[in-house]
Amino acid sequence: MKNNIRVERAIQKISQEQLAEKVGVSRQTINAIELAKYIPSGLVMMKIAAVFNKNVNDIFELEDSDWN
């Protein structure tokens, strides 16, 4: 699953730590999500999207390999 969290953070000028605090997860979790090493729960995806005032699909995108 692709995501553009890093881009959205840059636009809003917030750190991984600041995003983590707003969402209620650790900075390490945000890092792992950004690196596509961890797929967050639906709730966390929705919280991240809400922080950026975007739809979940604007932040997260399925890849072809996610369908296998």
Secondary structure, DSSP 8 states (H G I E B T S, - for coil): -EE-HHHHHHHHT--HHHHHHHHTS-HHHHHHHHTTS----HHHHHHHHHHTT--HHHHEE--GGGG-
